[in-house]
Amino acid sequence: MRTDPIYSKIDVLLIEDNPDDAALIQDILTATIPAQYKLESADDLSSGLERIKAGEIDIVLLDLSLPDSQGLETFDKVQSQAPTIPIVVLTGLEDESVGVKAVYRGAQDYLVKGDVESKLLIRAMQLSEPGFRWNWNNLKRMN
């Protein structure tokens, strides 16, 4: 994770096997604030984990239904390999409760893929940025 996000792009790794969902997220990021985020994609968990291992990822957008992993096990595998990287979980309409469970397990946030719109995606990502997380965690400790 970068220590100075103010002066560099936020590197986002999208682990999503559905090309339409991946294109939607890419379109949202490109149209909204293209200069702030650099998006990379992986279409299965194993290639996503390899990319995380290579380093320089600031936020992971994670689909929980991948060809090589399903459900909360998918989140657990990413979190165990990258415990300091914020993970925003992407769920299907019928899986919203799984998104909530992922947040209880440590995900930064979850989004229902059928309801993803630019404001929600950007908010979830901004709340995941390193400076915000540090400040929010310190505020929680102070109260």
C-alpha positions as CSV (number, residue, x, y, z in Angstrom):
1,M,0.0,0.0,0.0
2,R,1.3,3.5,-0.8
3,T,2.1,5.8,2.0
4,D,1.4,9.0,0.1
5,P,-1.9,8.7,-1.8
6,I,-2.3,12.4,-2.2
7,Y,0.3,12.6,-4.9
8,S,-0.3,9.3,-6.7
9,K,-3.2,7.5,-8.3
10,I,-5.0,4.9,-6.2
11,D,-4.3,1.5,-7.6
12,V,-7.6,-0.5,-7.7
13,L,-7.7,-4.2,-8.4
14,L,-11.1,-5.4,-9.7
15,I,-11.5,-9.2,-9.3
16,E,-14.6,-9.9,-11.4
17,D,-15.4,-12.6,-13.9
18,N,-18.4,-11.0,-15.6
19,P,-17.1,-8.8,-18.5
20,D,-20.3,-6.6,-18.4
21,D,-19.9,-5.9,-14.6
22,A,-16.2,-5.2,-15.1
23,A,-16.9,-2.8,-18.0
24,L,-19.6,-1.0,-15.9
25,I,-17.1,-0.4,-13.0
26,Q,-14.4,0.7,-15.4
27,D,-16.9,3.1,-17.1
28,I,-17.9,4.6,-13.8
29,L,-14.3,5.2,-12.7
30,T,-13.3,6.6,-16.1
31,A,-16.3,9.0,-16.3
32,T,-16.2,10.1,-12.7
33,I,-12.6,10.8,-11.7
34,P,-10.3,9.2,-14.2
35,A,-7.1,10.9,-12.9
36,Q,-7.5,9.6,-9.3
37,Y,-7.8,5.8,-9.9
38,K,-5.8,3.3,-11.9
39,L,-7.9,0.2,-12.5
40,E,-6.5,-3.3,-13.1
41,S,-8.7,-6.4,-13.6
42,A,-8.5,-10.1,-12.9
43,D,-11.2,-12.5,-13.9
44,D,-10.6,-15.2,-11.3
45,L,-9.3,-15.4,-7.7
46,S,-6.0,-17.1,-8.5
47,S,-4.9,-14.3,-10.9
48,G,-6.2,-11.7,-8.5
49,L,-4.1,-13.2,-5.7
50,E,-1.1,-13.2,-7.9
51,R,-1.6,-9.6,-8.7
52,I,-2.0,-8.7,-5.0
53,K,1.2,-10.6,-4.2
54,A,3.1,-8.5,-6.8
55,G,2.3,-5.4,-4.7
56,E,1.2,-1.8,-5.3
57,I,-2.6,-2.4,-4.8
58,D,-4.4,0.1,-2.7
59,I,-8.0,-1.2,-2.9
60,V,-9.6,-4.4,-4.0
61,L,-13.1,-4.6,-5.5
62,L,-14.0,-8.3,-5.1
63,D,-16.8,-10.3,-6.6
64,L,-17.7,-13.2,-4.3
65,S,-18.9,-15.5,-7.2
66,L,-15.8,-16.4,-9.2
67,P,-15.0,-19.4,-11.3
68,D,-12.4,-20.7,-8.8
69,S,-14.0,-19.5,-5.5
70,Q,-17.5,-18.8,-4.2
71,G,-19.0,-16.9,-1.3
72,L,-17.3,-15.8,1.9
73,E,-14.4,-18.2,1.3
74,T,-13.4,-15.8,-1.6
75,F,-13.2,-12.9,0.8
76,D,-11.4,-14.9,3.4
77,K,-8.7,-15.9,0.9
78,V,-8.1,-12.3,-0.2
79,Q,-8.1,-10.9,3.3
80,S,-5.6,-13.5,4.5
81,Q,-3.2,-12.7,1.7
82,A,-3.7,-8.9,2.0
83,P,-4.9,-8.0,5.5
84,T,-4.0,-4.3,5.2
85,I,-5.6,-3.7,1.8
86,P,-9.2,-2.5,2.0
87,I,-11.7,-4.8,0.2
88,V,-15.0,-3.7,-1.1
89,V,-17.2,-6.7,-1.8
90,L,-19.5,-6.9,-4.8
91,T,-22.5,-9.2,-4.4
92,G,-25.4,-10.2,-6.5
93,L,-28.9,-9.1,-5.7
94,E,-29.7,-12.4,-4.0
95,D,-26.4,-12.3,-2.0
96,E,-26.8,-9.1,0.0
97,S,-26.7,-10.9,3.3
98,V,-23.3,-12.3,2.3
99,G,-22.1,-8.8,1.7
100,V,-23.1,-7.8,5.2
101,K,-21.3,-10.9,6.6
102,A,-18.2,-9.9,4.7
103,V,-18.3,-6.5,6.4
104,Y,-18.5,-8.2,9.8
105,R,-15.5,-10.2,8.8
106,G,-13.5,-7.1,7.9
107,A,-14.5,-5.9,4.4
108,Q,-14.5,-2.1,4.1
109,D,-17.9,-2.1,2.5
110,Y,-20.2,-4.1,0.1
111,L,-22.1,-3.1,-3.0
112,V,-24.9,-5.0,-4.7
113,K,-23.9,-5.3,-8.3
114,G,-27.4,-4.6,-9.7
115,D,-27.5,-1.4,-7.7
116,V,-24.0,-0.1,-8.4
117,E,-24.0,3.6,-9.4
118,S,-21.2,6.0,-9.6
119,K,-21.9,7.8,-6.3
120,L,-22.0,4.5,-4.3
121,L,-18.9,3.1,-5.9
122,I,-16.9,6.3,-5.5
123,R,-18.0,6.7,-1.8
124,A,-17.1,3.1,-1.0
125,M,-13.7,3.6,-2.6
126,Q,-13.0,7.0,-1.0
127,L,-13.9,5.5,2.4
128,S,-11.3,2.9,1.7
129,E,-8.5,5.2,0.9
130,P,-5.5,5.0,3.3
131,G,-5.8,8.5,4.7
132,F,-9.5,8.3,5.4
133,R,-9.1,4.8,7.0
134,W,-6.4,6.0,9.3
135,N,-8.4,9.0,10.4
136,W,-11.6,7.0,10.9
137,N,-9.9,4.3,12.9
138,N,-8.3,6.9,15.1
139,L,-11.6,8.6,15.7
140,K,-13.2,5.3,16.7
141,R,-10.4,4.7,19.2
142,M,-10.8,8.2,20.7
143,N,-14.5,7.7,21.4
